[in-house]
Structures are given as C-alpha cells and as structure tokens.
C-alpha cells in the first residue's frame, strides 16, 4: 500500500499523520495532534492501516459549542503544528519565543548561500539563541543535516543544554573525557562526527594536529564557532591561537559550508587579528581598508554589512516596540585599608620586589625572569595572604623559558589577564616568584634568597584572617548584599584566594547561607554541577575564579557581582559582570561592587588607569570596548615605574603613588588608545547598523510566523481558558498559578499527573516558576487532549468542531472555517558535499488557517485574513 506523506491514516484505534521518512511497507507515523516523542513505525504487512475518515462536524445542539470552545480547538490545532510551512519553519519546534531583534541575524542568514555570518552583539543580548535559531531553521528546511558547535571547554555543557532545551537538538559533547566513549560506539573506520550528527566540540581538543585532520574530513556542513575572537590571529605568535585559527580557516575553505561566528568582542584593537576574523567569512575581507567611510567605499560597507550583525543593548531594547527587559545596573566602589600587620608585610614584600628588579646583574634573560617574579608577587599580594604564600613557594613560570623573549611571553601569560590566550582556562593558578632556576640554587646567594622567600612565605601563612581588613570588610559587604535579598558571585583572581575567602564566609555567615567555591581545579561539567547544587539553596554565595567569567550564563541564580580582586584587564572585569547582567535576569536590578585597597598601590594603579576609564567609555558608547592591543604592555610599563622607583624610608603613602612624570605619561597614552578604540567602535557601529534589514520587514515576517504557529500571547490565553473550562483553579497576577485538583483524571494524565504549578509565558522566570512555551510538555499535553476529545465522536470535550453565536458585530450570516493544510515538499540535496549527483529529500510542512466568508456558501463573500481573525475575539450578545 502506497500512502503519501501528510496523509491521515487510522491504526491501533487512533488517527495518525504519515511522515516523509516512510518507506514502502514501513510507515513512520505521528499521532494526530501528538508530539514528535510519540512518533511510531508500523509495518503494514503486520498491522492494519487504513485511510482515516472523519464525520462532518455535527449540528446537534448538544454537540454545538460557542466562540470559546471553537477558539480552543483552533488554538490547540495551531499549537500542535510542529513542521511549520513558513515563513520560518523552525518556529514550530523551538521552546523559546525569539525577541523581534533576534530575527535580524536569521533573516540575514537566509539571504546568504552559504551562510557566513559574524554575530557580534553586545554581552547578554542572546547571541546563543540567534546562532542556534539559524541552525534550527536550516535543519527544518532540509538545507543541512548535521551541526557542530566549536567552543571553549567550559561552555560545552551550556551549549548542549541550550540546544536541547530550547531547540530540541540532541547534541553530544566532545571533550577529552567523552571522546573515547563516543568513539567506542563507532564501527571500524567511522568517525564519531559521522555517527553523531549534532556535536558540541571543545576547540582546544579538536585543534590539535592529531584530531584536526579527522575533523576536517568529517566535519558537518554547518558550524557555529563561539567566542570566535579566540580564533583571530594577528601573526604575533605560533601557539594555541594560531592552531585555532588554522582549524577554522581550513573549515572555511569549503565553499559550501555554512558558518556562524559568535563573539561580543570581535575587535581586540589589533587590525590584523580583526581582518583574520573577517577573512573566515570571505577571503577577500582580509584586504579591506582600515577606513571604510566615505561614499567611494559604500559597496564595500554594504558587502561586509551583509555578513555582520553588531548591536548594542540600546539598539534593541525597544526594537519594534517590543520591550526587552534588561536589569538596571547599580555600581559602587568600596575601599578598605590594610591593618598594621598586613601593611608591614606588604611593604616588606614590595621592598624585596624593588631590590629584585633593580638588581642589574646577570643576563637579560635572568633580569626578565626576576622582573616577572617580582610582578607575580605584587599580583598575589594584592589578592590574599594565601595567594602570596603560594607564589613565594613556587617557581616562576618565566624561569622555564630559554630566552628573554620567551620569559616575557610566559610571564605575561601567567601574570597578566590576557584575553587573547586560552579563554579563561588556567588563569587562576598562582604564578611562581622564585627568581632562580635549577642551576641557581647551589650558591650561597641562591640559598640566602631561598631562605628569604620561605621566610616571607611563613609570614604570609601566619597572618591572622581576623586581622585581614580586606577579608573582614568584604564579609561585611557580602553579608549586606545577602540581607538586601541579593545572591552574589564573589570573583577572585587565584584558586588559593577563592578557597581562603569561601572558608571565611562559611564561618562568618549564618548557617542558612550556603557558600560554594568553583575554581579551575574542577573540570567544566563539575563546575556546572556545583553551581546547580548551590542554586537549590534559597540564600547562596558563589565564590569563583575567572574560570566562570567568560560565556557562562549565571543570571538565573545570581544577581550581584563582588570583585574581591580587581582584574588587570577591564574587558575581563566587564565579562564577570556580564554573567548576571544579561537578558533573562529575573531581578530588575543587579548590583556590582568594585573592591580596592586605599593604601594598596597596585589596586590604585589598576582602578585609576584601566577600570574607571573603561567604564567611562562603556557609558559613552553603550558597550564594552576591548582595551587597546598594547594595553598589557602599558600595564607592565606602569608597574615597572612603580618597582624601579627608589623608595625612601621617609616617603609617605601619598608620595609612593606620585611618580607622576612616569605614571601620567603612561596613563595618558592608555587614555589616548582608549579614545581611539572608542572612535573606531563608533565608526564601525555607524557603518554596520544593519539598516539593510528594515523594521517593517522583520515585523511582517514575525506576524506571519506567529499567525502560523501561535505566539506567546496565544499560549497564555489558551492555557488559561482551556484549564478553567476543565475545572482548574487559575489565578493570574503577572504569573499564572494553577490548581488541577478538580479537573478530569484523563486531563491530569495528559499533563504528566501534575497537581499544581506556577508559570510565566515570557522570560525571565524565577526559580519556582515554569517558562511555558508552545513546545513545553504541559502545553503539548493540553493541546493533544483537546484535539483528541474534540475528534472523538463519543467524547464530550470542551473544544468543539462546530459552534454558533449571535452578535451585533456582524450584519450578515458569517461563517468561519478551521483548516489544517499539510504540504509534502520534495527538495534536491547533494548526495555528499561537492558531489554532482542530487537526491530527493522529502519534507512535511503544516499550516493552520482560519478563513471566513459572508452569506451563503453558494455566493460566499470572502473576508481578508485580518477581518477573519477579528471574528475569533467576538463575544456572544444573545
């Protein structure tokens, strides 16, 4: 028996829709009104399958409904559509309602073949949703069958969850700890990327020479690269960044591959690195002029703008008159002063650092090692006694170098907060401060130095935490945040500091406040598990290092950031705050506390020269501007001025900061670079404001998609009316509270035997609330129940196939029909990438349509769609 896809059949005493995957005597079926989870295969040689027939809607007064019962059937039918006919086929399958501004990258992508798009929207706008929406749309259109997301290791689990929970894409995570298991599931000669069509892959795992060749051979036809700025390559070094760039560049050479690059910081200030990123979209973009302004470069701007989505919060907050709620950021700077004991130790360590740096003996290599050792000690001193003690006991990373240049490279990587290195992995390990290597430790001077370092380490370990004014002041401030109802994240620079602070908070805070520390000692999946476990407590504090500062979404559980340690890179500082200050934050207000020492020269320099200026630029432009490419060298030079300046014992604290002839010059250089970066970003965002995508075009496409599958407002009204019609107690006050105790048992079974719940129909939601969208099991279950009971000739459901009302809003008899169309679409796809042979690929699309006409059917006067839709809102008047 041959039955075409989209047909209705009857088997096993129920009605089914035939899906395109059916073959000969094997029918792949989905229950009418059912979900993809209920898809079943039936062999017609073993089971009876026959065409489904329905009686016409009855005019029996006992079976006739009104406007409410008919509208419920219409809404249930629309909400049960899973393969929408358009304009966006993906809208029927996603578990989130995209904001109007999030459709812009999707519309841009659908105009490109292949899709090559750089999504560079501001932090917290929802770039993950924008990229995944493009993937879901291409999958549902049949243009791609496989997907790979390349991302830093800590973000892999988050990407998997987002794809699964919001887009119904079941992806496997490919990390060093999971790859072996996935490969064991493959046959001999198979790649895991051939067996598993959807994967989330660690960039740093797959970039290695051993893995890259296999991935290039079997890579899916659609790739998303998250934190794409880590793949930009300015040509300075040949390390991990170059490997990442080489991998993504090799992927981009396939002219048929679709690629979406995602980053909030596309431009680090290095023009060569930025051009390398653009070249992944189109090789010719590598040669774009730096200045794209002027009418003579209009074509170049237009061409690049077709591939670049770059918007600030202010650009999208009221886009298309749809308010997107972002929290209000409340910022404050809070200071502390060192106690005499700590001040004495600080000064002793600073004297040692100065002596070390001013020692001009030895080779340039040895002098650079000593310089980085001293700076490492300063960094740890500004953090905590625990970090200082660990640093004093450890060897300097720079001591492993073989030359002065390599010493500088290793030193910068271990001491400074470089964003153009390995995301945030390994950033929280304390750098060493022993200036000697294995060949230096035998002479008398080396032994004396070793004793001096160990002596200072013992002093640091012996410092009493109760007299650590930084720690004690922080405890009071964090307690105040908790008393105000906040759930704070405390960011520390080093693992030892995070553990030191967490231990102190556990002792000082009430027992009802749960404190947990997450550092780089934990693998990424355990970090997520620890955060989720902490979120189960009503009052909580998360102490974290910068392993959680980039890309991780923490807004569901936390609403305040406390910078226990200042970051030496203002972009990293901003990334920390972006974990909670983003779309989807349930709190209307987020708190940001920047904590610094009044008599701590290190904090004073970082705060004044970097962070305050960075915040001023953000307030001016509305986004974070990456610090200039040579900002790290400027920071290094500023501290060099501090260390090389002779200290007179009579110089007071104020004078210690007054090396103005040096510091002012360096600060002005940094400010000038910051202003240049600001001007560059202003020009860029003026040139690439996405004006090619008109607001009315987005509005038109959005209305059509919502009419086809139902919008979030439809879901809210549907749930309220349908549940109340079945006897549920429903109260609505911003959120919907539902008690199902008095509803039919069959309905409760369709809803998963839920007795009561609290729901909201748009983000953000709080911990005890359910976000209900059209694909949520509660919505799916209720829609299926309504359709089943309406079709059942023996049933007495509240949704009816026929109804009538009297109203003065129409002057003639008006008939409204409910029609459900199914389209069998056959598209041609390549047998394999680059092959000339094409194979037919069947697709099934559905659409719910409600036309209306005036008068008798024989002389029908049809209404337009807008007028027909209005009829559904009319109320009976008699």
Buried (B, 14 or more C-beta within 10 A) or exposed (E): EEBEBBBBBBBEEBBBBBBBBBEEEEBBBBBBBBBEEEBBEBEBEEEEBEEBEEEEBEEEEEBBBEBBBBBBBBBBBBBBBBBBBBBBBBBBBBBBBBBBBBBBBBBBBBEEEBBBBBBBBBBBBBBBBBBBBBBBBBBBBBBBBBBBBBBBBBBBBBBBBBBBEBBBBEBBBBBEBBBEEBEEEBEEEEBBBBBBBBBBBBBBBBBEEEBBEEBBEBBBBBBBBBBBBBBBBBEBEEEBBBBBBBBBBBBBEBEEBBBBBBBBBBBBBBBEBBBBBBBBBBEEBBEBEEEBEEEEBEEBBEBBBBBBBBBBBEBBBEBBEEEBBBBEEEEEBBBBBBBEBBBEBBBEBBEBBBBBBEEEEEEEBBBBBBBBBBBBBBBBBBBBBBBBBBBBBBBBBBBBBEEBEBBBBBBBBBBBBBBBBBBBBEBBBBBBBBBBBEEBEEEEEBEEBBEEBBEBBEBBBEBEBEEBBBBBBBBEBBBEBBEEEBBBBBBBBBBBBBBBBBBBBBEBBEEEBBBBBBBBBBBBBEBBBBBEEBBEBEBBBBBBBBBBBBBBBBBBBBBBBBBBBBBBBBBBBBBBBBBBBBBBBBBEEBBBBBBBBEBBBBBBBBBBBBBBBBBEBBEEBBBBBBBBBBBBBBBBBBBBBBBEBEBEEEEEEEEBBEBEEBBEEBBEBBBEBBBEBBEBBEEBBEBBEBEBBEBEEBBEBBEBBBBBBBBBEBBBBBBBBBBBBBBBBBEEEEBBBBBBEEBBEEBBEBBEEBEEBBBBBBBBBEEEBBBBBBBBBBBBBBBBBBBBBBBEEEEEBBBBBBBBBEEEEEEEEBBBEBEBEBBBBEEEBEEEEEEEEEEEBBBBBBBBBBBBBBEEEEEEEEBEBEEBBEBBEBEEEE
